[in-house]
Amino acid sequence: MEDISSSVISSSVESVVEEDFDWVADKNFSSENKKDYLKYPLSLWREIVYETDFNIYSMGEYYADRVEKVLKNEVFKSFKFYKEKRGKFKINYVKYYNVDELVLTKNSIIPDFFVHKIEVKKFKELLENRKYMMRTFQELNTNKKYISVIGEIKISQNYVFKNNNQRKDYIKFIQNANSTEEELVLMYVYDESYKLFKEVSPKNEDKIFLILCYIPRLFLDDCYKAYNNIIKELKLNINEIDLKKKPTTLPKEEIIKELNVIKEALELKHEL
């Protein structure tokens, strides 16, 4: 695996859509779906993502950074996890999978993260254990020994299904990848609404194995309050998350304020 750089820029930095938690009090959203939300290890994730410094400049990057921490340190902690960093990646995908670069719009791909060579049996176990947060819609090719995951992080569900060049390139890359032992799959991680995530039914026109994954904005306290409110609403004997106990999430207003300060500093530097 060699280090490469590319002009392909990550798309996790996008305009922000307000995250929706109205479904918590929605009587038409089933109690079983709400109980699935309680399967998220949010207390543990809260520990993983807590930071007091701000080294990013947009809400989209803040979300992507926290998602990558959770994926690397908890969800995919037993596997080889690689992440994009400012347009650079450790794997030259085109060369490694012998894909004709001419079939790709920008001659290469740079996903937000990549999980390499998960044994099929362990991959199936992962999907089964994470059904509350991962949804699949196709049959898995079990003729291969390993599954490798091409991952993209979005800030809303709409961006997942945009028929843009990036999405087309991921699909073309997977369809043209040459490997006798690996099956490549595409995974989209996004927030916006757990209700939308539970109800979405994507078309299977591309004939690739697709994984949709919902992870809330772990750096805001809304997702933890939703967790506690479900426990209260359903009167369940489950411990609530103590938001007064450190590490604590920063209030939304404080985070937005900090992000705006950083944005203004960057703009001033650019003008100079």
CYANA upper distance limits for C-alpha pairs under 8 A (distance plus 0.5 A):
  1 MET  CA     90 LYS  CA      6.78
  1 MET  CA     91 ILE  CA      5.66
  1 MET  CA     92 ASN  CA      7.39
  1 MET  CA     96 TYR  CA      8.31
  2 GLU  CA     90 LYS  CA      5.97
  2 GLU  CA     91 ILE  CA      6.01
  2 GLU  CA     92 ASN  CA      6.76
  3 ASP  CA     88 LYS  CA      7.86
  3 ASP  CA     89 PHE  CA      6.51
  3 ASP  CA     90 LYS  CA      4.66
  3 ASP  CA     91 ILE  CA      6.59
  3 ASP  CA     92 ASN  CA      7.59
  4 ILE  CA     88 LYS  CA      6.37
  4 ILE  CA     89 PHE  CA      6.23
  4 ILE  CA     90 LYS  CA      6.63
  4 ILE  CA     91 ILE  CA      7.35
  4 ILE  CA     92 ASN  CA      6.71
  5 SER  CA     87 GLY  CA      6.50
  5 SER  CA     88 LYS  CA      4.88
  5 SER  CA     89 PHE  CA      7.00
  6 SER  CA     87 GLY  CA      6.13
  6 SER  CA     88 LYS  CA      6.71
  6 SER  CA    108 SER  CA      8.35
  6 SER  CA    110 ILE  CA      8.12
  7 SER  CA     87 GLY  CA      7.04
  8 VAL  CA     87 GLY  CA      6.77
  8 VAL  CA    106 LYS  CA      7.58
  8 VAL  CA    108 SER  CA      8.09
  8 VAL  CA    109 ILE  CA      7.29
  8 VAL  CA    110 ILE  CA      6.63
  9 ILE  CA     86 ARG  CA      7.91
  9 ILE  CA     87 GLY  CA      5.88
  9 ILE  CA    110 ILE  CA      7.67
 10 SER  CA     84 GLU  CA      8.17
 10 SER  CA     86 ARG  CA      8.31
 10 SER  CA     87 GLY  CA      7.31
 10 SER  CA    110 ILE  CA      7.33
 10 SER  CA    111 PRO  CA      7.20
 10 SER  CA    112 ASP  CA      6.73
 11 SER  CA    153 ILE  CA      8.13
 11 SER  CA    154 LYS  CA      7.79
 12 SER  CA     60 GLY  CA      6.21
 12 SER  CA     61 GLU  CA      6.81
 12 SER  CA     64 ALA  CA      6.87
 12 SER  CA    112 ASP  CA      8.08
 12 SER  CA    152 GLU  CA      7.96
 12 SER  CA    153 ILE  CA      5.87
 12 SER  CA    154 LYS  CA      5.62
 12 SER  CA    155 ILE  CA      7.21
 13 VAL  CA     58 SER  CA      7.33
 13 VAL  CA     59 MET  CA      7.99
 13 VAL  CA     60 GLY  CA      4.93
 13 VAL  CA     61 GLU  CA      5.94
 13 VAL  CA    154 LYS  CA      8.36
 13 VAL  CA    155 ILE  CA      8.25
 14 GLU  CA     60 GLY  CA      6.25
 14 GLU  CA    154 LYS  CA      8.14
 14 GLU  CA    155 ILE  CA      7.09
 15 SER  CA     60 GLY  CA      7.85
 15 SER  CA    155 ILE  CA      8.12
 16 VAL  CA     59 MET  CA      7.38
 16 VAL  CA     60 GLY  CA      7.37
 16 VAL  CA    155 ILE  CA      6.97
 16 VAL  CA    156 SER  CA      8.26
 17 VAL  CA    155 ILE  CA      7.46
 17 VAL  CA    156 SER  CA      6.87
 17 VAL  CA    192 GLU  CA      7.19
 18 GLU  CA    192 GLU  CA      7.08
 19 GLU  CA    191 ASP  CA      7.42
 19 GLU  CA    192 GLU  CA      4.75
 19 GLU  CA    193 SER  CA      6.59
 19 GLU  CA    216 PRO  CA      8.49
 19 GLU  CA    217 ARG  CA      8.37
 20 ASP  CA    192 GLU  CA      6.27
 20 ASP  CA    193 SER  CA      5.57
 20 ASP  CA    194 TYR  CA      8.44
 21 PHE  CA    193 SER  CA      7.13
 21 PHE  CA    194 TYR  CA      8.24
 21 PHE  CA    222 ASP  CA      8.31
 21 PHE  CA    223 CYS  CA      8.29
 21 PHE  CA    226 ALA  CA      7.28
 22 ASP  CA     26 ASP  CA      6.99
 23 TRP  CA     29 PHE  CA      6.85
 23 TRP  CA    194 TYR  CA      8.33
 23 TRP  CA    195 LYS  CA      6.81
 24 VAL  CA     29 PHE  CA      8.34
 24 VAL  CA     34 LYS  CA      7.60
 24 VAL  CA    226 ALA  CA      7.03
 24 VAL  CA    229 ASN  CA      7.78
 24 VAL  CA    230 ILE  CA      6.81
 25 ALA  CA    233 GLU  CA      8.43
 29 PHE  CA     33 ASN  CA      7.48
 29 PHE  CA     34 LYS  CA      8.06
 29 PHE  CA    195 LYS  CA      7.87
 30 SER  CA     34 LYS  CA      7.02
 31 SER  CA     35 LYS  CA      6.53
 31 SER  CA    234 LEU  CA      8.10
 32 GLU  CA     36 ASP  CA      6.73
 33 ASN  CA     37 TYR  CA      7.13
 33 ASN  CA    198 LYS  CA      8.12
 34 LYS  CA     38 LEU  CA      7.33
 34 LYS  CA    230 ILE  CA      7.25
 35 LYS  CA     39 LYS  CA      7.42
 35 LYS  CA    230 ILE  CA      8.26
 36 ASP  CA     40 TYR  CA      8.06
 36 ASP  CA    132 TYR  CA      5.74
 37 TYR  CA    132 TYR  CA      7.19
 37 TYR  CA    133 MET  CA      8.48
 37 TYR  CA    194 TYR  CA      8.47
 37 TYR  CA    227 TYR  CA      7.73
 38 LEU  CA    227 TYR  CA      6.73
 38 LEU  CA    230 ILE  CA      8.39
 39 LYS  CA    132 TYR  CA      7.26
 40 TYR  CA    132 TYR  CA      7.99
 40 TYR  CA    133 MET  CA      8.09
 41 PRO  CA     45 TRP  CA      6.71
 42 LEU  CA     46 ARG  CA      6.34
 42 LEU  CA    224 TYR  CA      7.66
 43 SER  CA     47 GLU  CA      7.15
 43 SER  CA    241 ILE  CA      6.97
 44 LEU  CA     48 ILE  CA      6.96
 45 TRP  CA     49 VAL  CA      6.67
 45 TRP  CA     70 VAL  CA      6.83
 45 TRP  CA     74 GLU  CA      8.49
 45 TRP  CA    218 LEU  CA      8.05
 46 ARG  CA     50 TYR  CA      6.54
 46 ARG  CA    218 LEU  CA      7.16
 46 ARG  CA    219 PHE  CA      8.36
 46 ARG  CA    247 PRO  CA      7.77
 46 ARG  CA    248 THR  CA      8.28
 46 ARG  CA    249 THR  CA      8.29
 47 GLU  CA    247 PRO  CA      6.85
 48 ILE  CA     69 LYS  CA      7.41
 48 ILE  CA     70 VAL  CA      7.13
 48 ILE  CA     73 ASN  CA      8.16
 49 VAL  CA     66 ARG  CA      6.06
 49 VAL  CA     69 LYS  CA      7.00
 49 VAL  CA     70 VAL  CA      7.56
 49 VAL  CA    218 LEU  CA      7.65
 49 VAL  CA    219 PHE  CA      7.59
 50 TYR  CA    219 PHE  CA      7.70
 50 TYR  CA    247 PRO  CA      6.73
 50 TYR  CA    248 THR  CA      7.73
 50 TYR  CA    249 THR  CA      7.52
 54 PHE  CA    258 GLU  CA      8.14
 54 PHE  CA    259 LEU  CA      8.34
 56 ILE  CA     61 GLU  CA      6.82
 56 ILE  CA     62 TYR  CA      6.87
 56 ILE  CA    259 LEU  CA      8.33
 56 ILE  CA    262 ILE  CA      8.44
 57 TYR  CA     61 GLU  CA      7.40
 57 TYR  CA     62 TYR  CA      8.11
 57 TYR  CA    259 LEU  CA      6.35
 57 TYR  CA    262 ILE  CA      6.44
 57 TYR  CA    263 LYS  CA      6.34
 58 SER  CA     62 TYR  CA      6.71
 58 SER  CA    259 LEU  CA      6.73
 58 SER  CA    263 LYS  CA      8.09
 59 MET  CA     63 TYR  CA      6.63
 59 MET  CA    256 ILE  CA      8.38
 59 MET  CA    259 LEU  CA      7.86
 60 GLY  CA     64 ALA  CA      6.69
 60 GLY  CA    154 LYS  CA      8.19
 60 GLY  CA    155 ILE  CA      6.58
 61 GLU  CA     65 ASP  CA      6.44
 62 TYR  CA     66 ARG  CA      6.93
 63 TYR  CA     67 VAL  CA      6.67
 63 TYR  CA    155 ILE  CA      8.04
 63 TYR  CA    217 ARG  CA      6.63
 63 TYR  CA    218 LEU  CA      8.17
 63 TYR  CA    219 PHE  CA      8.07
 64 ALA  CA     68 GLU  CA      6.61
 64 ALA  CA    153 ILE  CA      6.67
 64 ALA  CA    154 LYS  CA      8.26
 65 ASP  CA     69 LYS  CA      6.92
 66 ARG  CA     70 VAL  CA      6.90
 66 ARG  CA    218 LEU  CA      7.47
 66 ARG  CA    219 PHE  CA      7.87
 67 VAL  CA     71 LEU  CA      6.64
 67 VAL  CA    153 ILE  CA      8.49
 67 VAL  CA    215 ILE  CA      7.69
 68 GLU  CA     72 LYS  CA      6.42
 68 GLU  CA     83 LYS  CA      7.95
 68 GLU  CA    113 PHE  CA      8.12
 69 LYS  CA     73 ASN  CA      6.36
 69 LYS  CA     74 GLU  CA      8.49
 70 VAL  CA     74 GLU  CA      5.92
 70 VAL  CA     75 VAL  CA      6.97
 71 LEU  CA     75 VAL  CA      5.19
 71 LEU  CA     76 PHE  CA      5.93
 71 LEU  CA     77 LYS  CA      7.68
 72 LYS  CA     76 PHE  CA      5.85
 72 LYS  CA     77 LYS  CA      5.82
 72 LYS  CA     81 PHE  CA      6.56
 73 ASN  CA     77 LYS  CA      5.38
 76 PHE  CA     80 LYS  CA      8.24
 76 PHE  CA     81 PHE  CA      7.42
 76 PHE  CA    115 VAL  CA      8.20
 77 LYS  CA     81 PHE  CA      8.22
 79 PHE  CA    115 VAL  CA      7.33
 79 PHE  CA    116 HIS  CA      7.66
 79 PHE  CA    117 LYS  CA      8.25
 79 PHE  CA    118 ILE  CA      7.12
 80 LYS  CA    115 VAL  CA      6.08
 80 LYS  CA    116 HIS  CA      5.90
 80 LYS  CA    117 LYS  CA      7.91
 81 PHE  CA    113 PHE  CA      7.70
 81 PHE  CA    114 PHE  CA      6.42
 81 PHE  CA    115 VAL  CA      5.12
 81 PHE  CA    116 HIS  CA      7.15
 82 TYR  CA     89 PHE  CA      8.19
 82 TYR  CA     90 LYS  CA      7.83
 82 TYR  CA    113 PHE  CA      6.01
 82 TYR  CA    114 PHE  CA      5.58
 82 TYR  CA    115 VAL  CA      6.76
 82 TYR  CA    116 HIS  CA      8.48
 83 LYS  CA     89 PHE  CA      7.39
 83 LYS  CA    111 PRO  CA      8.46
 83 LYS  CA    112 ASP  CA      6.31
 83 LYS  CA    113 PHE  CA      4.68
 83 LYS  CA    114 PHE  CA      6.82
 84 GLU  CA     88 LYS  CA      6.26
 84 GLU  CA     89 PHE  CA      5.72
 84 GLU  CA    110 ILE  CA      7.47
 84 GLU  CA    111 PRO  CA      7.16
 84 GLU  CA    112 ASP  CA      5.50
 84 GLU  CA    113 PHE  CA      6.33
 85 LYS  CA     89 PHE  CA      7.15
 87 GLY  CA    110 ILE  CA      7.67
 88 LYS  CA    110 ILE  CA      8.17
 89 PHE  CA    110 ILE  CA      7.51
 91 ILE  CA     96 TYR  CA      8.00
 92 ASN  CA     96 TYR  CA      6.45
 93 TYR  CA     97 TYR  CA      6.35
 93 TYR  CA     98 ASN  CA      8.33
 93 TYR  CA     99 VAL  CA      8.37
 93 TYR  CA    108 SER  CA      7.74
 93 TYR  CA    109 ILE  CA      7.75
 94 VAL  CA     98 ASN  CA      6.05
 94 VAL  CA     99 VAL  CA      5.46
 94 VAL  CA    100 ASP  CA      7.57
 94 VAL  CA    101 GLU  CA      6.97
 94 VAL  CA    108 SER  CA      6.70
 94 VAL  CA    109 ILE  CA      8.46
 95 LYS  CA     99 VAL  CA      7.25
 97 TYR  CA    177 ALA  CA      5.67
 97 TYR  CA    178 ASN  CA      5.69
 97 TYR  CA    179 SER  CA      6.97
 98 ASN  CA    177 ALA  CA      6.97
 98 ASN  CA    178 ASN  CA      6.40
 99 VAL  CA    173 PHE  CA      7.34
 99 VAL  CA    176 ASN  CA      6.39
 99 VAL  CA    177 ALA  CA      6.04
 99 VAL  CA    178 ASN  CA      7.45
100 ASP  CA    104 LEU  CA      8.30
100 ASP  CA    176 ASN  CA      8.26
101 GLU  CA    106 LYS  CA      8.48
101 GLU  CA    107 ASN  CA      4.95
101 GLU  CA    108 SER  CA      6.81
102 LEU  CA    107 ASN  CA      6.47
103 VAL  CA    107 ASN  CA      7.80
103 VAL  CA    169 ASP  CA      8.40
103 VAL  CA    172 LYS  CA      7.58
103 VAL  CA    173 PHE  CA      8.50
104 LEU  CA    108 SER  CA      6.80
104 LEU  CA    109 ILE  CA      8.45
104 LEU  CA    169 ASP  CA      5.92
104 LEU  CA    172 LYS  CA      7.59
104 LEU  CA    173 PHE  CA      7.83
105 THR  CA    165 ASN  CA      7.21
105 THR  CA    166 GLN  CA      8.46
105 THR  CA    169 ASP  CA      7.09
109 ILE  CA    166 GLN  CA      8.49
109 ILE  CA    169 ASP  CA      7.63
109 ILE  CA    170 TYR  CA      7.60
111 PRO  CA    150 ILE  CA      6.87
111 PRO  CA    151 GLY  CA      6.27
111 PRO  CA    152 GLU  CA      6.04
112 ASP  CA    151 GLY  CA      6.34
112 ASP  CA    152 GLU  CA      5.52
112 ASP  CA    153 ILE  CA      6.85
113 PHE  CA    150 ILE  CA      7.01
113 PHE  CA    151 GLY  CA      5.47
113 PHE  CA    152 GLU  CA      7.11
114 PHE  CA    148 SER  CA      7.84
114 PHE  CA    149 VAL  CA      6.05
114 PHE  CA    150 ILE  CA      5.44
114 PHE  CA    151 GLY  CA      6.21
115 VAL  CA    148 SER  CA      6.06
115 VAL  CA    149 VAL  CA      5.45
115 VAL  CA    150 ILE  CA      7.37
115 VAL  CA    151 GLY  CA      8.41
116 HIS  CA    147 ILE  CA      7.78
116 HIS  CA    148 SER  CA      5.17
116 HIS  CA    149 VAL  CA      7.07
117 LYS  CA    146 TYR  CA      5.47
117 LYS  CA    147 ILE  CA      5.85
117 LYS  CA    148 SER  CA      5.50
117 LYS  CA    182 GLU  CA      7.47
118 ILE  CA    122 LYS  CA      7.09
118 ILE  CA    123 PHE  CA      6.47
118 ILE  CA    146 TYR  CA      5.69
118 ILE  CA    147 ILE  CA      5.52
118 ILE  CA    148 SER  CA      6.69
119 GLU  CA    123 PHE  CA      6.56
119 GLU  CA    145 LYS  CA      6.58
119 GLU  CA    146 TYR  CA      5.02
119 GLU  CA    147 ILE  CA      6.76
120 VAL  CA    124 LYS  CA      6.70
120 VAL  CA    142 THR  CA      7.40
120 VAL  CA    144 LYS  CA      8.03
120 VAL  CA    145 LYS  CA      6.47
120 VAL  CA    146 TYR  CA      5.74
120 VAL  CA    147 ILE  CA      6.45
121 LYS  CA    125 GLU  CA      6.86
122 LYS  CA    126 LEU  CA      6.61
123 PHE  CA    127 LEU  CA      6.83
123 PHE  CA    147 ILE  CA      7.48
124 LYS  CA    128 GLU  CA      6.69
125 GLU  CA    129 ASN  CA      6.54
126 LEU  CA    130 ARG  CA      6.51
127 LEU  CA    131 LYS  CA      6.39
127 LEU  CA    134 MET  CA      7.22
127 LEU  CA    135 ARG  CA      8.49
130 ARG  CA    134 MET  CA      6.30
131 LYS  CA    135 ARG  CA      6.80
133 MET  CA    213 CYS  CA      5.93
133 MET  CA    214 TYR  CA      5.93
133 MET  CA    215 ILE  CA      7.71
134 MET  CA    211 ILE  CA      6.87
134 MET  CA    212 LEU  CA      6.07
134 MET  CA    213 CYS  CA      4.95
134 MET  CA    214 TYR  CA      7.33
135 ARG  CA    211 ILE  CA      6.10
135 ARG  CA    212 LEU  CA      5.68
135 ARG  CA    213 CYS  CA      6.99
136 THR  CA    209 PHE  CA      7.92
136 THR  CA    210 LEU  CA      6.40
136 THR  CA    211 ILE  CA      5.38
136 THR  CA    212 LEU  CA      7.10
137 PHE  CA    202 PRO  CA      8.41
137 PHE  CA    204 ASN  CA      8.11
137 PHE  CA    209 PHE  CA      7.72
137 PHE  CA    210 LEU  CA      7.03
137 PHE  CA    211 ILE  CA      7.99
138 GLN  CA    204 ASN  CA      8.13
138 GLN  CA    207 LYS  CA      8.33
138 GLN  CA    208 ILE  CA      7.96
138 GLN  CA    209 PHE  CA      6.08
138 GLN  CA    210 LEU  CA      7.54
139 GLU  CA    209 PHE  CA      7.70
140 LEU  CA    209 PHE  CA      7.20
141 ASN  CA    183 GLU  CA      7.54
144 LYS  CA    180 THR  CA      7.52
144 LYS  CA    181 GLU  CA      5.44
144 LYS  CA    182 GLU  CA      6.06
144 LYS  CA    183 GLU  CA      6.58
145 LYS  CA    181 GLU  CA      5.60
145 LYS  CA    182 GLU  CA      6.65
145 LYS  CA    183 GLU  CA      8.44
146 TYR  CA    181 GLU  CA      6.52
146 TYR  CA    182 GLU  CA      5.21
146 TYR  CA    183 GLU  CA      6.76
147 ILE  CA    182 GLU  CA      6.02
147 ILE  CA    183 GLU  CA      5.39
147 ILE  CA    184 LEU  CA      6.41
147 ILE  CA    185 VAL  CA      7.65
148 SER  CA    182 GLU  CA      7.11
148 SER  CA    183 GLU  CA      6.74
148 SER  CA    184 LEU  CA      5.46
148 SER  CA    185 VAL  CA      6.84
149 VAL  CA    184 LEU  CA      6.45
149 VAL  CA    185 VAL  CA      5.61
149 VAL  CA    186 LEU  CA      6.45
149 VAL  CA    187 MET  CA      7.06
150 ILE  CA    184 LEU  CA      7.60
150 ILE  CA    185 VAL  CA      6.64
150 ILE  CA    186 LEU  CA      5.49
150 ILE  CA    187 MET  CA      6.52
151 GLY  CA    186 LEU  CA      6.60
151 GLY  CA    187 MET  CA      5.20
151 GLY  CA    188 TYR  CA      6.37
151 GLY  CA    189 VAL  CA      7.93
152 GLU  CA    187 MET  CA      6.82
152 GLU  CA    188 TYR  CA      5.48
152 GLU  CA    189 VAL  CA      6.73
153 ILE  CA    188 TYR  CA      6.38
153 ILE  CA    189 VAL  CA      5.25
153 ILE  CA    190 TYR  CA      6.37
154 LYS  CA    159 TYR  CA      6.86
154 LYS  CA    160 VAL  CA      7.12
154 LYS  CA    188 TYR  CA      7.63
154 LYS  CA    189 VAL  CA      6.59
154 LYS  CA    190 TYR  CA      5.30
154 LYS  CA    191 ASP  CA      7.96
155 ILE  CA    159 TYR  CA      7.83
155 ILE  CA    190 TYR  CA      6.00
155 ILE  CA    191 ASP  CA      6.45
155 ILE  CA    192 GLU  CA      7.43
156 SER  CA    160 VAL  CA      7.68
156 SER  CA    190 TYR  CA      6.21
156 SER  CA    191 ASP  CA      6.16
156 SER  CA    192 GLU  CA      5.66
157 GLN  CA    161 PHE  CA      7.62
157 GLN  CA    190 TYR  CA      6.85
157 GLN  CA    191 ASP  CA      7.59
157 GLN  CA    192 GLU  CA      7.21
157 GLN  CA    196 LEU  CA      8.25
157 GLN  CA    197 PHE  CA      8.25
158 ASN  CA    162 LYS  CA      7.04
160 VAL  CA    188 TYR  CA      7.15
160 VAL  CA    190 TYR  CA      8.36
162 LYS  CA    167 ARG  CA      7.94
163 ASN  CA    167 ARG  CA      6.82
163 ASN  CA    168 LYS  CA      7.45
164 ASN  CA    168 LYS  CA      6.82
165 ASN  CA    169 ASP  CA      6.46
166 GLN  CA    170 TYR  CA      6.86
167 ARG  CA    171 ILE  CA      6.88
168 LYS  CA    172 LYS  CA      6.57
169 ASP  CA    173 PHE  CA      6.36
170 TYR  CA    174 ILE  CA      6.71
170 TYR  CA    186 LEU  CA      8.02
171 ILE  CA    175 GLN  CA      6.65
171 ILE  CA    186 LEU  CA      8.43
171 ILE  CA    206 ASP  CA      7.62
171 ILE  CA    208 ILE  CA      7.69
172 LYS  CA    176 ASN  CA      6.52
173 PHE  CA    177 ALA  CA      6.32
174 ILE  CA    184 LEU  CA      6.35
174 ILE  CA    185 VAL  CA      7.63
174 ILE  CA    208 ILE  CA      8.07
175 GLN  CA    208 ILE  CA      8.11
177 ALA  CA    184 LEU  CA      8.37
179 SER  CA    183 GLU  CA      8.03
184 LEU  CA    209 PHE  CA      8.35
185 VAL  CA    208 ILE  CA      7.25
185 VAL  CA    209 PHE  CA      5.60
185 VAL  CA    210 LEU  CA      6.65
185 VAL  CA    211 ILE  CA      8.11
186 LEU  CA    208 ILE  CA      7.98
186 LEU  CA    209 PHE  CA      6.86
186 LEU  CA    210 LEU  CA      5.56
186 LEU  CA    211 ILE  CA      6.70
187 MET  CA    210 LEU  CA      6.39
187 MET  CA    211 ILE  CA      5.02
187 MET  CA    212 LEU  CA      6.39
187 MET  CA    213 CYS  CA      7.72
188 TYR  CA    210 LEU  CA      8.45
188 TYR  CA    211 ILE  CA      6.81
188 TYR  CA    212 LEU  CA      5.62
188 TYR  CA    213 CYS  CA      6.52
189 VAL  CA    212 LEU  CA      6.70
189 VAL  CA    213 CYS  CA      5.11
189 VAL  CA    214 TYR  CA      6.24
189 VAL  CA    215 ILE  CA      7.27
190 TYR  CA    213 CYS  CA      6.94
190 TYR  CA    214 TYR  CA      5.76
190 TYR  CA    215 ILE  CA      6.57
190 TYR  CA    216 PRO  CA      8.08
191 ASP  CA    214 TYR  CA      6.02
191 ASP  CA    215 ILE  CA      5.95
191 ASP  CA    216 PRO  CA      5.49
191 ASP  CA    217 ARG  CA      7.26
192 GLU  CA    196 LEU  CA      8.40
192 GLU  CA    216 PRO  CA      7.80
193 SER  CA    197 PHE  CA      6.87
193 SER  CA    216 PRO  CA      8.46
194 TYR  CA    198 LYS  CA      6.66
194 TYR  CA    214 TYR  CA      7.24
195 LYS  CA    199 GLU  CA      6.74
196 LEU  CA    200 VAL  CA      6.39
197 PHE  CA    212 LEU  CA      8.31
197 PHE  CA    213 CYS  CA      8.36
197 PHE  CA    214 TYR  CA      7.03
204 ASN  CA    208 ILE  CA      8.22
216 PRO  CA    223 CYS  CA      6.75
217 ARG  CA    222 ASP  CA      8.46
217 ARG  CA    223 CYS  CA      7.32
218 LEU  CA    223 CYS  CA      7.23
218 LEU  CA    249 THR  CA      8.41
219 PHE  CA    249 THR  CA      6.16
219 PHE  CA    250 LEU  CA      7.39
220 LEU  CA    249 THR  CA      6.10
220 LEU  CA    250 LEU  CA      6.70
220 LEU  CA    251 PRO  CA      6.93
220 LEU  CA    252 LYS  CA      6.36
221 ASP  CA    225 LYS  CA      6.73
221 ASP  CA    243 LEU  CA      8.35
221 ASP  CA    249 THR  CA      6.05
221 ASP  CA    250 LEU  CA      7.60
221 ASP  CA    251 PRO  CA      7.29
221 ASP  CA    252 LYS  CA      8.09
222 ASP  CA    226 ALA  CA      6.66
223 CYS  CA    227 TYR  CA      6.87
224 TYR  CA    228 ASN  CA      6.88
224 TYR  CA    241 ILE  CA      7.22
224 TYR  CA    243 LEU  CA      8.28
225 LYS  CA    229 ASN  CA      6.53
226 ALA  CA    230 ILE  CA      6.68
227 TYR  CA    231 ILE  CA      7.11
227 TYR  CA    240 GLU  CA      7.95
227 TYR  CA    241 ILE  CA      8.21
228 ASN  CA    232 LYS  CA      6.92
228 ASN  CA    240 GLU  CA      5.72
228 ASN  CA    241 ILE  CA      7.03
229 ASN  CA    233 GLU  CA      6.49
230 ILE  CA    234 LEU  CA      6.49
231 ILE  CA    235 LYS  CA      6.13
231 ILE  CA    236 LEU  CA      5.71
231 ILE  CA    237 ASN  CA      8.12
231 ILE  CA    238 ILE  CA      7.23
231 ILE  CA    240 GLU  CA      7.69
232 LYS  CA    236 LEU  CA      7.30
243 LEU  CA    248 THR  CA      6.57
243 LEU  CA    249 THR  CA      8.19
244 LYS  CA    248 THR  CA      7.24
250 LEU  CA    254 GLU  CA      6.97
250 LEU  CA    255 ILE  CA      6.96
251 PRO  CA    255 ILE  CA      7.03
252 LYS  CA    256 ILE  CA      6.73
253 GLU  CA    257 LYS  CA      6.55
254 GLU  CA    258 GLU  CA      6.69
255 ILE  CA    259 LEU  CA      6.65
256 ILE  CA    260 ASN  CA      6.60
257 LYS  CA    261 VAL  CA      6.79
258 GLU  CA    262 ILE  CA      6.87
259 LEU  CA    263 LYS  CA      6.61
260 ASN  CA    264 GLU  CA      6.59
261 VAL  CA    265 ALA  CA      6.74
262 ILE  CA    266 LEU  CA      6.72
263 LYS  CA    267 GLU  CA      6.72
264 GLU  CA    268 LEU  CA      6.61
265 ALA  CA    269 LYS  CA      6.65
266 LEU  CA    270 HIS  CA      6.64
267 GLU  CA    271 GLU  CA      6.77
268 LEU  CA    272 LEU  CA      6.84
